[in-house]
Amino acid sequence: MKRRSLLKSTLLPMIAMTVLAAVLGGCAGGKTADSSSRITIGIPQDIDSLDPHLMTAAGTKEVMFNVFEGLVKPDASGDLVPAVASEWTVSEDAMRYTFTLRDGIRFHDGSAVTVGDINYSILRAQGTGIVPALSEIAVVNTPDDKHVEIVLNQPDSDFLCNLTCAVIPEKNTSPETTPVGTGPYKFVSRSPQENIIVTRFDDYWGEPAGIKDVTFKIEANADAIVMDLEGGSVDMFARITSAQRDQLSDKFEVYTGTMNLVQALYLNNAFGPFADVRVRQALSYLLDRQGVMNFVSDGEGAALGSSMYPAFTKYFLPELNDLYPTDVDKAKALLKEAGYDEAHPLEFSITVASNYQQHVDTAQVLAEQFAVSGVVKASINTVEWNTWLSETYKARNYEATVVGVDASTLSATALLSRFQSDADNNFVNYSSPEYDKAYQEAMSAVDDAAKTEAYKKCERILAQDAASVYIQDLPCFVALNKKYTGYQFYPLYVQDVAALKPAE
Amino acid sequence: MKRAGRKFSQYWRGNVMFRVGFVLTAVMLLFVLIGAIHTPYPPTAMNEGAKLSGFTPAHPLGTDHLGRDMLSRLMTGAGTTLLIALGTVLIGAFCGSVIGALCGYFGGLLDESLMRIVDALFAFPSILLALLFVSLFGSGRYHVIIALGIAFIPSFARTVRGEFLRERGRDYVTSARLHGVSHLRIIFFHILPNAGDVLLSSVLIGFNNAVLAEAGLSFLGIGVQPPDASLGRMLSESQQYLFKAPMSALLPGFLLVWMILGFSLAGEGVRAGER
C-alpha cells in the first residue's frame, strides 16, 4: 500500500514533469533562430549617466555609442564618417565648419531631426563643459533648415573629432531618464547596478543593426565572468584577461586586438634624478620591451616608442621603438656621466595601482630588468586606485609610475596635449620649450599634412627626451559566443553592437 | 627557565593537541629558518621560459606567473608572514598588557577613560583599522607590523584588565600593599605572572589572527610590496590563474592553514593544560 502511494505521489508527477519538460524543451528548440536576435553583453561597471552631455566614464560612452550619434561618428578604421550630418565642408582658414543635415533622419521617438535640435545639442554640450574643446566654438549659425554652420574662435583643422557629441531632441525635457538619440539602438530601460536594455531602432538612417534586443548586464565581479560566459547568462564580454581567455571553451570566439592605450613607466620629470635626460635615457636603454611583453601579456600587444599607439596609423611612428635598443653598457655609461655607479646606485620607487595586475606585473619585471645593470634599484609601492588618482595623478606626488594612458577622441591631441609644459593633466611634469613649440605648430597648422608632420615631431621629441619609458599597448581580448559574429575593434573605447550579427 | 621546562613537559604529557600543534609549528619554523639561510633560487628571480610550470625537477613546487620558483617564494613568504605576525603580537601584547594592567589595577577615572578609547578601537574590525593606518602612513612590511600591532592592542588590553580586576582584591595584593611595596612592583612582579597563562593563550590566538590579517592586507595589495613574497601576496597574485595553475593558490593556502593550525592547536593545548 505504501509502495503504491509512493509511486502515485512521486513517480507519476515526475513522469509528467519529464514529458512537460520535453515539450517545453521542444518549444525552446524551435525558437533558436529567434534567440540569436537577442544578446546579453557583460559590462564591468554601471553607467554613470544616461544624459549624453553629462556622462564622463569611458565605460558609459562605449555602451551609449549605440544610442547616440553626433554630426559625425568614428568608424572602426579610425576615420570620422557622416552621421546626423550627411556631408560637411571646412573653410580654407579652418574657422568655419558647415554641415548638411541628413535627409529624413529621425529621432527614436519618431520626430524628425531639425537644425534647431543640433544647435540646441551643441550649445548644451558646450554648457556642461564635459568636452573642454567645445569651448573653442564662437557661434553656431543655422542659415536655413538644412545647414548648420559652426564658427570657431581660432583655426583648428582637427576640430571635427569633437563633433561626435550627441544630437538630442530639444523638446525632450528629461534626457537623464528617457534618453532619445538617433543611433542604431533605442533605449528601453535601465535597472541600476543590474542592466541596461536597448532595442533595434527600425527607422535608423544607416545599415540596421544585426541583432534586435541587446541587454548590457553589469558584471561587477570579475571572477564570475568566465562562469557566466560558460553558463550562458552572458554572450559577450570585452576586455577579458589572457588567463580568462585560456579558460574559455570552444563555444567562444576570442577576438584579439589592442587596448589602445600607452602603457609606460611614467617618470616624474620634476623628481631629482629624472630631471636629468641622461638618467631617463639610461632607463630606456635598460628596458627590454619584448621581455616585458613576454612576461606580462604572453608576448602579445604592440611595442611603443612614444606616446602614440599603432591604431592611430596616421600618426604612429614604428621606428621610434628602436630608438633605444636594449644596451646595458650604454645605460651604465650614461648613468655614470650622471653620477651614478655601483657604489651610488640610482634609487627610486615605482607607484602602481594594486587593482591593475598587469601594471603591477610590469613594474615587477621592470625592476628586475633595471636591476641587471647593478646601478638602478627600483622598489615598488602599490596603492589603491583612488589613492593613485589623487596622490599620483592629481597631486603628482610620486617618482615613477606604471599606468596606461588612453585617448578620449580620435585625435592625436588626446595623447599629446598633456605633455605641454603648462597642461593641467601633465602628470609627468614634462617641460620642454621645443615640445611646446612643436605642439603649437600642430595646433595652428591648417593643412592636414603639415599638422600630421607637427604631431610626429612632438612624438619624436618625447622619444628623444625619453620623457618616460614607453613600453607597450596591451593586448585586448573580446569573448563572443559563436552564435554571433562580426565583432569590430575600434581605435577608441567603443563597443559597436550594431555590427554584430547572428552567425549562420 | 626551569619553570618553563616544567610547564612544557606538563603540557606535552597532558594532551595530544599540544603535541600535534608543537610538532606542526616546529616543522614550519624549520622551513622558514632554512628559507632565511638558503633558498633553491632567489625568490624574486624571474624566468621567462618557465611561467606557471607545473611540478618539474627544476622547480619541485612549480613556478608562478612570472616564472619565479614557488618553493623559494613559499620559504621566504612564510618567513615574512611569520615575522609580521610576531611583530604584531609583540606590539599588541606589550602595549595591551600595560594598558590593561594599569586600568585593571587602578580602576577609577583612568580605567574609565582608557577603556572607552579601547572600546572605540574595538568597535572597528582590526583589518579595517589596519587599512586606515596603512593608508595614513604608507604600505610596506614595517608599516604593516605597526598598523596591525595597534589594531591588536584592544583585545589584549581587555583580557589583561579582566585578570587584574580579579586579582587586585586578593589577599596577597593587600598584604604586599601593607608591606609598602610600590604599585608598579605589585603590577609587574606580583600580579602579572599570575595573568601569564591567560596572556599566553591570547598571544597564541592573537598570533593566528595576525597571520590572517597580514594575508588579508597583502591580498588587498596594500601589505607586503611586490616583488617580495608573503603568503597573502602570493594568494592575491595567484587568483587570476586559479583554473590554469591551481597549485599557485593552493600551496600558499596550505602553508597558511599549516601555520595557523599549529599555533592554534598549541594554544588550545596550553589552555587545556591549565584546567
Interface residues (C-beta under 8 A of the other chain):
Chain A: D223 V226 T241 A243 Q244 D246 Q247 G291 N294 F295 S354 N355 Q357 V360 D361 A363 Q364 V365 A367 E368 S379 I380 N381 T382 V383 E384 T387
Chain B: T44 A45 M46 E48 K51 H65 L66 G67 S135 G138 S139 G140 L220 G221 I222 Q225 P226 P227 E237 Q239 Q240 Y241 F243 K244
